[in-house]
Amino acid sequence: MKPETVEVRVPVYVRLPAELTEPVAVPGLKAGPITNADLADWADALREALQHANGKLARVRVLQPQEGADVTGSR
Amino acid sequence: MTVLLALLRRVPAEVWVGLLLLGAVAVWTWRWYDAGHDAGRAEAADRIAQLEAQVAELTAANAASQAVIDKLKETNRELAEGRAADQQAAAEAVADLRSERDALRVELDRRRIDRGVLYDRDPTAAAWASARVPDAVARSLRE
């Protein structure tokens, strides 16, 4: 019996780094009485966390296969 | 000649019959051997032809197997290179993200310091900053 080459095209996905998919911790408001200055600091911390989360999403978008791209490989 | 014929006439008929039989046996033996020899050569030729056909078939099968092996090697190499490129891109993305996170923290600290300077310079801002948030509001923000 002669061997025969059979080409099977299957989707090939690459796992994203865990660091890109880990949730970003939500900054908490400090305990005890708070002032407006504490609120301002908290708002800044929330913005920083949101920017960090958006940074993760942007990198996930770059790494994931583009729409219409050939994600199949011969096996 | 006459003497030879006389000698031949004196040979008994049984001797002539014996000689004829010996000749016949010799001829038959030779023909039997020759036929066997030809059959053996034909059989050997058939066997050689069969072996040659088998060799050709095995050679073709081996070439096909080598082609399959080469194809598998090539596919494996492409996948490995693609995977390496993907891993490098992922590592670069993680490093870039960490760098951005560090910059965001520096920026956060800088804004906090700037606000402190603003509070020091502007009494109205300082008064606003030090005003206490009602406990009920604070509780609602923590929920």
Backbone of each chain as ProteinMPNN parsed JSONL, in Angstrom:
{"seq_chain_A": "MKPETVEVRVPVYVRLPAELTEPVAVPGLKAGPITNADLADWADALREALQHANGKLARVRVLQPQEGADVTGSR", "coords_chain_A": {"N_chain_A": [[0.847, -1.185, 0.0], [0.633, 2.157, -0.916], [1.691, 5.118, 0.702], [-0.376, 7.993, 1.309], [-0.725, 11.445, 0.908], [-2.7, 13.464, 2.85], [-4.229, 16.479, 3.032], [-5.329, 18.464, 5.554], [-7.114, 21.219, 6.484], [-7.222, 23.188, 9.262], [-8.538, 25.384, 11.807], [-6.201, 27.554, 13.37], [-5.369, 28.613, 16.446], [-3.874, 30.904, 18.676], [-3.035, 30.966, 22.023], [-3.855, 33.694, 24.104], [-1.681, 35.77, 26.081], [-1.925, 35.334, 29.584], [-1.774, 37.578, 31.144], [-2.904, 39.577, 29.668], [-5.573, 39.092, 29.735], [-6.403, 39.042, 32.279], [-8.569, 40.372, 34.802], [-8.82, 43.861, 35.602], [-8.158, 45.246, 38.698], [-10.603, 46.964, 40.591], [-10.18, 50.144, 41.84], [-10.598, 50.897, 45.29], [-12.593, 52.958, 47.428], [-11.145, 54.759, 50.069], [-11.176, 53.632, 53.491], [-13.209, 54.831, 56.256], [-13.871, 58.281, 57.276], [-14.228, 60.505, 54.513], [-12.835, 62.973, 52.295], [-13.349, 65.652, 49.895], [-10.982, 65.768, 48.506], [-10.107, 63.178, 48.74], [-12.026, 61.99, 47.139], [-11.327, 63.076, 44.68], [-8.811, 61.928, 44.315], [-9.604, 59.278, 44.17], [-11.182, 59.295, 41.886], [-9.207, 59.764, 40.007], [-7.698, 57.439, 40.297], [-9.542, 55.563, 39.44], [-9.768, 56.31, 36.77], [-7.175, 55.763, 35.92], [-7.148, 52.979, 36.208], [-9.12, 52.3, 34.351], [-7.918, 53.178, 31.974], [-5.781, 51.445, 31.912], [-7.127, 49.012, 31.63], [-8.29, 49.427, 29.105], [-5.954, 49.542, 27.658], [-5.154, 46.88, 27.763], [-7.226, 45.693, 26.28], [-6.767, 46.862, 23.789], [-4.357, 45.684, 23.053], [-5.087, 43.03, 22.949], [-6.809, 43.133, 20.781], [-4.975, 43.634, 18.763], [-3.48, 41.315, 18.756], [-5.268, 39.266, 18.188], [-6.598, 37.219, 15.486], [-7.068, 38.906, 12.395], [-10.142, 40.083, 10.956], [-11.362, 38.142, 8.33], [-8.898, 37.168, 7.814], [-6.75, 34.425, 6.984], [-6.988, 31.837, 9.036], [-6.367, 29.26, 9.06], [-4.475, 26.285, 9.047], [-2.308, 23.886, 7.533], [-2.438, 20.508, 8.408]], "CA_chain_A": [[0.0, 0.0, 0.0], [1.427, 3.376, -0.978], [1.166, 6.177, 1.58], [-1.031, 9.074, 0.589], [-0.744, 12.696, 1.66], [-4.032, 14.05, 2.977], [-4.078, 17.812, 3.615], [-6.52, 18.879, 6.297], [-6.942, 22.601, 6.962], [-7.957, 23.395, 10.518], [-8.236, 26.693, 12.399], [-5.077, 27.572, 14.302], [-5.504, 29.728, 17.37], [-2.785, 31.031, 19.632], [-3.557, 31.428, 23.309], [-3.398, 35.024, 24.513], [-1.013, 35.76, 27.389], [-2.89, 35.49, 30.682], [-1.7, 38.933, 31.678], [-3.763, 40.467, 28.877], [-6.988, 38.769, 29.956], [-6.737, 39.147, 33.708], [-9.339, 41.593, 35.079], [-8.125, 44.934, 36.311], [-8.801, 45.481, 40.001], [-11.266, 48.27, 40.722], [-9.677, 50.84, 43.036], [-11.649, 51.132, 46.281], [-12.571, 54.211, 48.185], [-10.491, 54.445, 51.345], [-12.104, 53.46, 54.612], [-13.326, 55.947, 57.185], [-14.381, 59.542, 56.713], [-13.503, 60.915, 53.301], [-12.985, 64.378, 51.889], [-13.401, 65.828, 48.445], [-9.657, 65.436, 47.968], [-10.088, 61.71, 48.583], [-12.838, 61.67, 45.952], [-10.545, 63.417, 43.486], [-7.785, 60.873, 44.157], [-10.291, 58.036, 43.777], [-11.554, 59.439, 40.474], [-7.981, 59.577, 39.208], [-7.322, 56.016, 40.334], [-10.484, 54.854, 38.572], [-9.389, 56.591, 35.377], [-5.941, 55.018, 35.617], [-7.518, 51.571, 36.045], [-9.844, 52.179, 33.083], [-6.942, 53.296, 30.887], [-5.017, 50.187, 31.889], [-7.998, 47.98, 31.05], [-8.375, 49.696, 27.671], [-4.663, 49.147, 27.081], [-5.202, 45.419, 27.575], [-8.124, 45.398, 25.163], [-6.117, 47.277, 22.538], [-3.337, 44.685, 22.701], [-5.813, 41.807, 22.555], [-7.292, 43.363, 19.404], [-3.837, 43.515, 17.84], [-2.992, 39.929, 18.702], [-6.249, 38.308, 17.666], [-6.616, 37.187, 14.019], [-7.874, 39.948, 11.777], [-11.33, 39.578, 10.269], [-11.088, 37.789, 6.936], [-7.567, 36.57, 7.674], [-6.736, 32.96, 6.921], [-6.511, 31.307, 10.327], [-6.272, 27.812, 8.944], [-3.153, 25.764, 8.737], [-2.309, 22.485, 7.094], [-1.977, 19.544, 9.407]], "C_chain_A": [[0.888, 1.242, 0.0], [0.84, 4.424, -0.027], [0.591, 7.318, 0.752], [-1.069, 10.315, 1.475], [-2.154, 13.276, 1.66], [-3.879, 15.391, 3.693], [-5.384, 18.235, 4.259], [-6.274, 20.282, 6.837], [-7.835, 22.814, 8.18], [-7.618, 24.777, 11.054], [-7.098, 26.574, 13.398], [-5.205, 28.819, 15.175], [-4.326, 29.727, 18.329], [-3.341, 31.616, 20.92], [-2.977, 32.798, 23.646], [-2.67, 34.909, 25.846], [-2.044, 36.041, 28.482], [-2.913, 36.92, 31.204], [-2.627, 39.892, 30.93], [-5.246, 40.238, 29.171], [-7.378, 38.809, 31.436], [-7.534, 40.436, 33.955], [-8.497, 42.614, 35.838], [-8.886, 45.202, 37.611], [-9.402, 46.887, 40.05], [-10.74, 48.954, 41.982], [-10.829, 51.121, 44.003], [-11.494, 52.487, 46.949], [-12.024, 53.906, 49.578], [-11.519, 54.377, 52.483], [-12.137, 54.705, 55.495], [-13.884, 57.189, 56.525], [-13.545, 59.946, 55.502], [-13.798, 62.379, 52.996], [-13.116, 64.439, 50.368], [-12.058, 65.503, 47.797], [-9.526, 63.924, 47.773], [-10.904, 61.293, 47.35], [-12.068, 61.948, 44.666], [-9.475, 62.354, 43.235], [-8.42, 59.582, 43.648], [-10.68, 58.089, 42.292], [-10.343, 59.238, 39.573], [-7.572, 58.108, 39.139], [-8.246, 55.196, 39.44], [-10.134, 55.077, 37.1], [-8.136, 55.81, 34.985], [-6.261, 53.534, 35.386], [-8.243, 51.349, 34.71], [-8.894, 52.271, 31.893], [-6.113, 52.013, 30.767], [-5.848, 49.059, 31.255], [-8.138, 48.179, 29.538], [-7.076, 49.349, 26.964], [-4.609, 47.649, 26.84], [-6.06, 45.07, 26.364], [-7.477, 45.744, 23.822], [-5.095, 46.23, 22.097], [-3.97, 43.346, 22.326], [-6.315, 41.952, 21.124], [-6.162, 43.181, 18.405], [-3.429, 42.053, 17.668], [-3.99, 38.967, 18.079], [-6.24, 38.352, 16.135], [-7.539, 38.265, 13.475], [-9.052, 39.332, 11.043], [-10.997, 39.328, 8.803], [-9.722, 37.166, 6.741], [-7.685, 35.054, 7.667], [-6.144, 32.431, 8.216], [-6.407, 29.793, 10.268], [-4.847, 27.438, 8.589], [-3.255, 24.318, 8.336], [-1.793, 21.607, 8.202], [-1.782, 18.206, 8.745]], "O_chain_A": [[1.793, 1.36, 0.826], [-0.378, 4.592, 0.037], [1.029, 7.568, -0.371], [-1.407, 10.233, 2.655], [-2.728, 13.545, 0.604], [-3.442, 15.429, 4.843], [-6.414, 18.348, 3.594], [-5.314, 20.499, 7.577], [-9.052, 22.638, 8.115], [-6.532, 25.294, 10.79], [-7.032, 25.621, 14.173], [-5.153, 29.944, 14.678], [-3.845, 28.671, 18.74], [-4.031, 32.635, 20.906], [-1.778, 33.037, 23.499], [-3.001, 34.045, 26.658], [-2.924, 36.885, 28.316], [-3.95, 37.409, 31.652], [-3.079, 40.892, 31.487], [-6.078, 41.1, 28.885], [-8.544, 38.629, 31.786], [-7.212, 41.478, 33.384], [-7.596, 42.269, 36.602], [-10.106, 45.364, 37.609], [-8.79, 47.861, 39.609], [-10.846, 48.398, 43.076], [-11.91, 51.535, 43.583], [-10.407, 53.062, 47.014], [-12.399, 52.907, 50.192], [-12.583, 54.992, 52.422], [-11.215, 55.521, 55.48], [-14.312, 57.162, 55.372], [-12.329, 59.756, 55.47], [-14.831, 62.934, 53.371], [-13.011, 63.434, 49.666], [-12.011, 65.017, 46.667], [-8.934, 63.449, 46.804], [-10.529, 60.375, 46.62], [-12.133, 61.186, 43.701], [-9.256, 61.932, 42.099], [-7.853, 58.884, 42.807], [-10.543, 57.115, 41.552], [-10.439, 58.621, 38.512], [-7.165, 57.601, 38.094], [-7.811, 54.26, 38.77], [-10.195, 54.153, 36.289], [-8.04, 55.271, 33.883], [-5.712, 52.91, 34.478], [-8.016, 50.351, 34.026], [-9.04, 51.534, 30.918], [-5.79, 51.564, 29.667], [-5.344, 48.267, 30.459], [-8.107, 47.212, 28.777], [-7.086, 48.915, 25.813], [-4.077, 47.198, 25.826], [-5.671, 44.254, 25.529], [-7.622, 45.011, 22.844], [-4.981, 45.928, 20.909], [-3.446, 42.62, 21.483], [-6.253, 41.003, 20.342], [-6.369, 42.634, 17.321], [-3.08, 41.617, 16.571], [-3.595, 37.954, 17.502], [-5.918, 39.383, 15.545], [-8.625, 38.511, 14.0], [-8.974, 38.2, 10.566], [-10.428, 40.182, 8.125], [-9.402, 36.687, 5.653], [-8.596, 34.48, 8.263], [-4.945, 32.562, 8.461], [-6.365, 29.123, 11.3], [-4.126, 28.181, 7.924], [-4.172, 23.608, 8.747], [-0.808, 21.942, 8.862], [-1.394, 17.241, 9.404]]}, "seq_chain_B": "MTVLLALLRRVPAEVWVGLLLLGAVAVWTWRWYDAGHDAGRAEAADRIAQLEAQVAELTAANAASQAVIDKLKETNRELAEGRAADQQAAAEAVADLRSERDALRVELDRRRIDRGVLYDRDPTAAAWASARVPDAVARSLRE", "coords_chain_B": {"N_chain_B": [[39.349, -50.904, -47.607], [37.697, -52.979, -48.287], [38.547, -54.765, -46.42], [37.679, -53.52, -44.107], [34.906, -53.598, -44.43], [34.544, -56.317, -44.273], [35.256, -56.783, -41.646], [33.229, -55.419, -40.35], [31.057, -56.929, -41.111], [31.422, -59.071, -39.65], [30.748, -58.338, -37.097], [28.446, -59.057, -34.55], [24.849, -59.037, -34.822], [23.549, -58.39, -32.43], [25.313, -56.69, -31.207], [25.148, -54.441, -32.837], [22.506, -53.731, -32.368], [22.693, -53.152, -29.675], [24.431, -50.955, -29.746], [22.779, -49.144, -31.145], [20.715, -48.864, -29.294], [22.156, -47.668, -27.174], [22.883, -45.272, -28.382], [20.35, -44.161, -28.793], [19.496, -43.861, -26.167], [21.384, -42.006, -25.286], [20.79, -39.759, -26.907], [18.158, -39.235, -26.041], [18.576, -38.67, -23.363], [20.119, -36.391, -23.569], [18.29, -34.583, -24.779], [16.336, -34.508, -22.829], [17.724, -33.327, -20.701], [18.341, -30.878, -21.88], [15.796, -29.759, -22.249], [14.975, -29.488, -19.599], [16.857, -27.679, -18.696], [16.238, -25.412, -20.213], [13.685, -24.88, -19.19], [14.324, -24.267, -16.553], [15.837, -21.964, -16.919], [13.882, -20.251, -17.936], [12.149, -20.122, -15.776], [13.806, -18.93, -13.88], [14.18, -16.491, -15.136], [11.586, -15.487, -15.03], [11.325, -15.246, -12.276], [13.284, -13.338, -11.721], [12.186, -11.198, -13.101], [9.902, -10.79, -11.581], [11.058, -10.072, -9.144], [12.321, -7.727, -9.92], [10.105, -6.164, -10.513], [8.979, -5.998, -7.984], [10.995, -4.59, -6.661], [10.876, -2.167, -8.052], [8.321, -1.343, -7.3], [8.583, -1.1, -4.511], [10.528, 0.877, -4.437], [9.127, 3.031, -5.523], [7.158, 3.286, -3.569], [8.75, 3.963, -1.397], [9.735, 6.415, -2.25], [7.362, 7.849, -2.263], [6.777, 7.771, 0.474], [8.918, 9.242, 1.459], [8.269, 11.677, 0.358], [5.971, 12.271, 1.807], [7.054, 12.478, 4.375], [8.759, 14.668, 3.977], [6.836, 16.618, 3.476], [5.473, 16.711, 5.911], [7.549, 17.575, 7.57], [7.963, 20.123, 6.516], [5.456, 21.321, 6.986], [5.424, 21.197, 9.778], [7.586, 22.854, 10.333], [6.635, 25.305, 9.358], [4.468, 25.717, 11.098], [5.815, 25.847, 13.531], [7.431, 28.113, 13.168], [5.457, 30.033, 12.78], [4.168, 29.872, 15.239], [6.254, 30.673, 16.898], [6.561, 33.307, 16.046], [4.075, 34.315, 16.805], [4.266, 33.994, 19.582], [6.357, 35.694, 20.138], [5.22, 38.15, 19.437], [3.195, 38.229, 21.336], [4.695, 38.312, 23.701], [5.944, 40.76, 23.35], [3.714, 42.417, 23.434], [2.876, 42.096, 26.084], [5.096, 43.128, 27.472], [4.987, 45.741, 26.537], [2.548, 46.525, 27.602], [3.096, 46.453, 30.373], [4.976, 48.466, 30.551], [3.389, 50.624, 29.84], [1.602, 50.582, 31.954], [3.263, 51.277, 34.092], [3.872, 53.898, 33.34], [1.355, 55.023, 33.537], [0.947, 54.904, 36.298], [2.942, 56.597, 37.219], [1.98, 58.937, 36.102], [-0.401, 59.142, 37.523], [0.529, 59.575, 40.133], [1.815, 62.008, 39.673], [-0.344, 63.72, 39.055], [-1.669, 63.712, 41.485], [0.189, 64.962, 43.129], [0.271, 67.429, 41.838], [-2.283, 68.352, 42.399], [-2.064, 68.686, 45.119], [-0.272, 70.826, 45.209], [-1.876, 72.718, 44.001], [-3.904, 72.95, 45.941], [-2.376, 74.072, 47.943], [-1.809, 76.568, 46.88], [-4.234, 77.736, 46.271], [-6.658, 78.891, 48.23], [-9.431, 78.539, 48.104], [-9.686, 76.185, 46.677], [-8.373, 74.508, 48.423], [-10.104, 74.597, 50.573], [-12.305, 73.355, 49.471], [-11.219, 70.845, 49.019], [-10.717, 69.856, 51.552], [-13.182, 69.593, 52.601], [-15.576, 67.561, 54.16], [-17.025, 64.573, 53.01], [-20.392, 63.664, 53.149], [-21.374, 61.001, 55.361], [-23.38, 59.251, 54.47], [-23.304, 59.568, 51.738], [-20.709, 58.694, 51.237], [-20.968, 56.023, 52.024], [-22.739, 55.109, 50.067], [-21.13, 55.292, 47.863], [-19.323, 53.298, 48.338], [-20.706, 50.97, 48.093]], "CA_chain_B": [[37.89, -50.753, -47.552], [37.159, -54.336, -48.309], [38.866, -55.379, -45.125], [36.808, -52.89, -43.101], [33.556, -54.153, -44.591], [34.57, -57.69, -43.783], [35.242, -56.73, -40.187], [31.903, -54.985, -39.896], [30.101, -58.024, -41.287], [31.635, -60.082, -38.615], [30.186, -57.882, -35.817], [27.127, -59.687, -34.371], [23.69, -58.114, -34.882], [23.219, -57.917, -31.077], [26.179, -55.536, -30.913], [24.576, -53.269, -33.517], [21.286, -53.345, -31.637], [23.133, -52.507, -28.423], [24.935, -49.62, -30.058], [21.628, -48.292, -31.463], [20.034, -48.522, -28.038], [22.985, -46.708, -26.434], [22.751, -43.964, -29.045], [19.013, -43.616, -28.531], [19.461, -43.409, -24.77], [22.186, -40.776, -25.173], [20.033, -38.641, -27.497], [16.988, -38.922, -25.187], [19.085, -38.029, -22.148], [20.545, -35.021, -23.88], [17.113, -33.753, -25.012], [15.662, -34.301, -21.517], [18.526, -32.356, -19.952], [18.219, -29.577, -22.529], [14.461, -29.199, -21.95], [14.979, -29.064, -18.188], [17.681, -26.484, -18.578], [15.463, -24.276, -20.734], [12.603, -24.568, -18.24], [14.934, -23.614, -15.4], [16.208, -20.587, -17.279], [12.645, -19.452, -18.048], [11.642, -19.886, -14.412], [14.687, -17.941, -13.252], [13.899, -15.183, -15.745], [10.322, -15.009, -14.449], [11.575, -14.851, -10.886], [14.027, -12.065, -11.752], [11.241, -10.143, -13.501], [9.05, -10.503, -10.418], [11.851, -9.327, -8.159], [12.532, -6.366, -10.425], [8.838, -5.437, -10.349], [8.838, -5.686, -6.556], [11.95, -3.529, -6.334], [10.341, -0.914, -8.586], [7.173, -0.945, -6.48], [9.082, -0.635, -3.214], [11.219, 2.152, -4.658], [8.094, 4.062, -5.68], [6.536, 3.486, -2.249], [9.722, 4.681, -0.561], [9.754, 7.81, -2.694], [6.126, 8.476, -1.778], [6.93, 7.953, 1.923], [9.836, 10.362, 1.666], [7.527, 12.909, 0.048], [5.09, 12.535, 2.958], [7.913, 12.937, 5.473], [9.192, 16.036, 3.661], [5.682, 17.51, 3.629], [5.239, 16.849, 7.35], [8.617, 18.419, 8.107], [7.712, 21.499, 6.068], [4.293, 21.824, 7.729], [5.841, 21.383, 11.162], [8.452, 24.028, 10.385], [5.787, 26.494, 9.2], [3.713, 25.914, 12.335], [6.743, 26.255, 14.587], [7.824, 29.501, 12.927], [4.278, 30.857, 13.041], [3.954, 29.903, 16.68], [7.313, 31.492, 17.484], [6.237, 34.714, 15.757], [2.945, 34.677, 17.668], [4.744, 34.098, 20.962], [7.159, 36.914, 20.244], [4.279, 39.273, 19.424], [2.513, 38.242, 22.629], [5.652, 38.77, 24.717], [6.125, 42.205, 23.158], [2.492, 43.088, 23.893], [2.886, 42.097, 27.562], [6.124, 44.078, 27.903], [4.478, 47.074, 26.226], [1.484, 46.814, 28.567], [3.717, 46.744, 31.666], [5.58, 49.786, 30.439], [2.295, 51.602, 29.857], [1.065, 50.611, 33.32], [4.208, 52.066, 34.89], [3.707, 55.304, 32.965], [0.071, 55.472, 34.102], [1.122, 55.097, 37.748], [3.728, 57.831, 37.362], [1.06, 60.035, 35.795], [-1.345, 59.232, 38.644], [1.232, 60.24, 41.232], [2.072, 63.395, 39.297], [-1.596, 64.477, 39.172], [-1.963, 63.869, 42.912], [1.117, 66.005, 43.623], [-0.175, 68.716, 41.268], [-3.464, 68.795, 43.147], [-1.565, 69.183, 46.407], [0.276, 72.162, 44.949], [-3.036, 73.59, 43.753], [-4.548, 73.203, 47.227], [-1.517, 74.985, 48.705], [-1.827, 77.894, 46.276], [-5.595, 78.279, 46.146], [-7.416, 78.622, 49.459], [-10.764, 78.046, 47.78], [-9.51, 74.767, 46.312], [-8.016, 73.795, 49.646], [-11.327, 74.456, 51.372], [-13.128, 72.319, 48.836], [-10.56, 69.537, 49.171], [-10.775, 69.371, 52.928], [-14.58, 69.41, 53.018], [-15.875, 66.14, 54.375], [-18.15, 64.002, 52.264], [-21.345, 63.064, 54.099], [-21.203, 59.546, 55.521], [-24.354, 58.528, 53.651], [-22.776, 59.583, 50.357], [-19.532, 57.806, 51.204], [-21.455, 54.623, 52.064], [-23.322, 54.746, 48.768], [-20.03, 55.116, 46.893], [-18.592, 52.046, 48.635], [-21.558, 49.791, 47.846]], "C_chain_B": [[37.22, -52.117, -47.493], [37.381, -55.024, -46.983], [37.945, -54.84, -44.053], [35.403, -53.446, -43.178], [33.498, -55.579, -44.065], [34.523, -57.721, -42.266], [33.853, -56.365, -39.658], [30.88, -56.103, -40.037], [30.249, -59.061, -40.204], [31.102, -59.629, -37.247], [28.787, -58.466, -35.684], [26.018, -58.619, -34.388], [23.33, -57.577, -33.506], [24.049, -56.679, -30.703], [25.607, -54.278, -31.559], [23.321, -52.773, -32.791], [21.655, -52.61, -30.336], [23.621, -51.096, -28.666], [23.798, -48.659, -30.374], [20.897, -47.869, -30.198], [20.829, -47.49, -27.234], [22.866, -45.312, -27.036], [21.414, -43.326, -28.744], [18.923, -43.068, -27.106], [20.23, -42.095, -24.612], [21.422, -39.576, -25.71], [18.87, -38.223, -26.587], [17.435, -38.182, -23.934], [19.464, -36.581, -22.417], [19.33, -34.086, -24.043], [16.37, -33.468, -23.684], [16.397, -33.25, -20.703], [18.342, -30.956, -20.529], [16.869, -28.92, -22.217], [14.396, -28.709, -20.514], [15.756, -27.78, -17.98], [16.924, -25.247, -19.059], [14.358, -23.857, -19.756], [13.15, -23.829, -17.023], [15.293, -22.17, -15.695], [14.963, -19.711, -17.375], [12.094, -19.133, -16.67], [12.48, -18.833, -13.687], [14.415, -16.549, -13.805], [12.604, -14.604, -15.19], [10.54, -14.484, -13.031], [12.293, -13.498, -10.827], [13.089, -10.914, -12.117], [10.336, -9.771, -12.331], [9.802, -9.672, -9.377], [12.075, -7.894, -8.609], [11.264, -5.519, -10.257], [8.635, -5.046, -8.882], [9.772, -4.553, -6.135], [11.425, -2.182, -6.815], [9.187, -0.409, -7.73], [7.625, -0.399, -5.124], [9.813, 0.692, -3.336], [10.216, 3.287, -4.778], [7.438, 4.358, -4.334], [7.463, 4.269, -1.333], [9.788, 6.154, -0.939], [8.513, 8.541, -2.197], [6.221, 8.725, -0.275], [7.839, 9.134, 2.22], [9.131, 11.688, 1.388], [6.604, 13.282, 1.207], [5.901, 13.088, 4.129], [8.361, 14.375, 5.228], [8.055, 17.026, 3.886], [5.396, 17.759, 5.117], [6.295, 17.751, 7.988], [8.348, 19.886, 7.769], [6.546, 22.106, 6.839], [4.665, 22.111, 9.179], [6.707, 22.633, 11.319], [7.612, 25.311, 10.285], [5.014, 26.791, 10.487], [4.614, 26.422, 13.447], [7.143, 27.71, 14.413], [6.665, 30.453, 13.222], [4.021, 30.994, 14.52], [5.005, 30.773, 17.364], [7.025, 32.979, 17.259], [5.09, 35.182, 16.635], [3.407, 34.876, 19.108], [5.573, 35.362, 21.155], [6.25, 38.14, 20.286], [3.567, 39.377, 20.763], [3.444, 38.759, 23.724], [5.868, 40.277, 24.597], [4.906, 42.974, 23.664], [2.467, 43.178, 25.415], [3.907, 43.114, 28.074], [5.647, 45.513, 27.685], [3.405, 47.487, 27.231], [2.074, 47.185, 29.93], [4.335, 48.145, 31.658], [4.506, 50.872, 30.511], [1.714, 51.729, 31.26], [1.969, 51.439, 34.239], [4.031, 53.549, 34.607], [2.405, 55.861, 33.548], [0.197, 55.733, 35.592], [1.926, 56.37, 38.028], [2.827, 59.038, 37.138], [0.056, 60.242, 36.935], [-0.704, 59.968, 39.824], [1.448, 61.728, 40.926], [0.804, 64.243, 39.461], [-1.956, 64.715, 40.647], [-1.077, 64.98, 43.514], [0.68, 67.383, 43.12], [-1.393, 69.248, 42.022], [-3.053, 69.353, 44.52], [-1.006, 70.587, 46.269], [-0.859, 73.155, 44.747], [-3.727, 73.939, 45.065], [-3.73, 74.201, 48.049], [-1.631, 76.42, 48.188], [-3.212, 78.553, 46.337], [-6.408, 77.932, 47.399], [-8.811, 78.073, 49.178], [-10.7, 76.554, 47.448], [-9.185, 73.94, 47.549], [-9.238, 73.572, 50.515], [-12.221, 73.366, 50.797], [-12.539, 70.933, 49.103], [-10.724, 68.993, 50.576], [-12.207, 69.167, 53.418], [-14.898, 67.928, 53.091], [-17.11, 65.734, 53.575], [-19.111, 63.393, 53.278], [-21.216, 61.543, 54.129], [-22.152, 58.746, 54.629], [-23.876, 58.452, 52.195], [-21.59, 58.629, 50.235], [-19.952, 56.329, 51.185], [-21.987, 54.206, 50.697], [-22.229, 54.525, 47.708], [-19.279, 53.808, 47.116], [-19.413, 50.81, 48.296], [-21.261, 49.185, 46.484]], "O_chain_B": [[36.286, -52.34, -46.723], [36.529, -55.761, -46.488], [37.479, -55.584, -43.191], [34.774, -53.732, -42.159], [32.498, -55.988, -43.476], [33.849, -58.56, -41.668], [33.374, -56.918, -38.668], [29.964, -56.233, -39.225], [29.329, -59.816, -39.892], [31.01, -60.444, -36.329], [28.005, -58.378, -36.63], [26.235, -57.465, -34.017], [22.86, -56.445, -33.391], [23.589, -55.772, -30.008], [25.572, -53.207, -30.954], [23.107, -51.572, -32.626], [21.038, -51.615, -29.955], [23.295, -50.166, -27.929], [23.818, -47.506, -29.945], [20.512, -46.712, -30.032], [20.255, -46.553, -26.68], [22.763, -44.313, -26.324], [21.325, -42.128, -28.475], [18.372, -41.996, -26.859], [19.792, -41.189, -23.903], [21.391, -38.515, -25.086], [18.621, -37.035, -26.382], [16.802, -37.224, -23.492], [19.182, -35.679, -21.627], [19.32, -32.966, -23.533], [15.859, -32.372, -23.452], [15.775, -32.385, -20.087], [18.206, -29.979, -19.794], [16.787, -27.719, -21.96], [13.834, -27.649, -20.236], [15.367, -26.913, -17.197], [16.952, -24.191, -18.427], [14.122, -22.672, -19.521], [12.531, -22.891, -16.522], [15.097, -21.276, -14.872], [14.982, -18.558, -16.944], [11.629, -18.021, -16.417], [11.955, -17.97, -12.984], [14.414, -15.56, -13.072], [12.512, -13.408, -14.912], [10.021, -13.437, -12.643], [11.967, -12.636, -10.011], [13.162, -9.823, -11.552], [10.039, -8.597, -12.111], [9.272, -8.715, -8.811], [12.028, -6.963, -7.806], [11.324, -4.338, -9.913], [8.191, -3.942, -8.568], [9.395, -3.675, -5.359], [11.506, -1.181, -6.102], [9.076, 0.787, -7.462], [7.123, 0.62, -4.65], [9.73, 1.536, -2.443], [10.411, 4.366, -4.218], [7.19, 5.514, -3.992], [7.017, 5.136, -0.582], [9.884, 7.028, -0.077], [8.585, 9.692, -1.767], [5.794, 9.776, 0.204], [7.568, 9.93, 3.119], [9.356, 12.684, 2.074], [6.469, 14.457, 1.549], [5.489, 14.042, 4.789], [8.349, 15.202, 6.14], [8.261, 18.121, 4.411], [5.112, 18.886, 5.521], [5.981, 18.585, 8.836], [8.485, 20.769, 8.615], [6.618, 23.248, 7.293], [4.273, 23.134, 9.74], [6.586, 23.372, 12.296], [7.838, 26.273, 11.019], [4.912, 27.94, 10.917], [4.237, 27.311, 14.211], [7.194, 28.463, 15.386], [6.843, 31.515, 13.818], [3.699, 32.076, 15.012], [4.693, 31.519, 18.292], [7.215, 33.803, 18.154], [5.112, 36.298, 17.153], [2.984, 35.821, 19.774], [5.502, 36.015, 22.196], [6.477, 39.06, 21.072], [3.355, 40.477, 21.274], [3.033, 39.55, 24.574], [5.964, 40.983, 25.601], [5.04, 44.048, 24.251], [2.084, 44.205, 25.975], [3.62, 43.873, 29.0], [5.865, 46.387, 28.524], [3.352, 48.64, 27.66], [1.605, 48.126, 30.572], [4.228, 48.898, 32.626], [4.69, 51.903, 31.158], [1.376, 52.824, 31.708], [1.482, 52.21, 35.065], [4.038, 54.366, 35.528], [2.35, 57.007, 33.994], [-0.389, 56.689, 36.102], [1.622, 57.119, 38.958], [2.89, 60.026, 37.87], [-0.292, 61.375, 37.268], [-1.307, 60.855, 40.427], [1.287, 62.587, 41.793], [0.876, 65.367, 39.957], [-2.475, 65.771, 41.009], [-1.539, 65.812, 44.295], [0.71, 68.368, 43.857], [-1.513, 70.451, 42.253], [-3.607, 70.339, 45.006], [-1.245, 71.441, 47.123], [-0.818, 74.278, 45.249], [-4.097, 75.093, 45.284], [-4.278, 75.052, 48.749], [-1.558, 77.372, 48.965], [-3.329, 79.774, 46.441], [-6.796, 76.778, 47.584], [-9.315, 77.238, 49.929], [-11.546, 75.77, 47.878], [-9.661, 72.815, 47.701], [-9.402, 72.511, 51.117], [-12.81, 72.567, 51.526], [-13.264, 69.977, 49.377], [-10.857, 67.784, 50.761], [-12.429, 68.638, 54.507], [-14.54, 67.15, 52.207], [-18.093, 66.469, 53.489], [-18.677, 62.674, 54.178], [-20.989, 60.89, 53.111], [-21.783, 57.699, 54.097], [-24.021, 57.432, 51.522], [-21.477, 57.866, 49.276], [-19.393, 55.509, 50.457], [-21.724, 53.1, 50.226], [-22.37, 53.707, 46.799], [-18.669, 53.273, 46.19], [-18.865, 49.71, 48.22], [-21.878, 48.19, 46.104]]}, "name": "protein", "num_of_chains": 2, "seq": "MKPETVEVRVPVYVRLPAELTEPVAVPGLKAGPITNADLADWADALREALQHANGKLARVRVLQPQEGADVTGSRMTVLLALLRRVPAEVWVGLLLLGAVAVWTWRWYDAGHDAGRAEAADRIAQLEAQVAELTAANAASQAVIDKLKETNRELAEGRAADQQAAAEAVADLRSERDALRVELDRRRIDRGVLYDRDPTAAAWASARVPDAVARSLRE"}
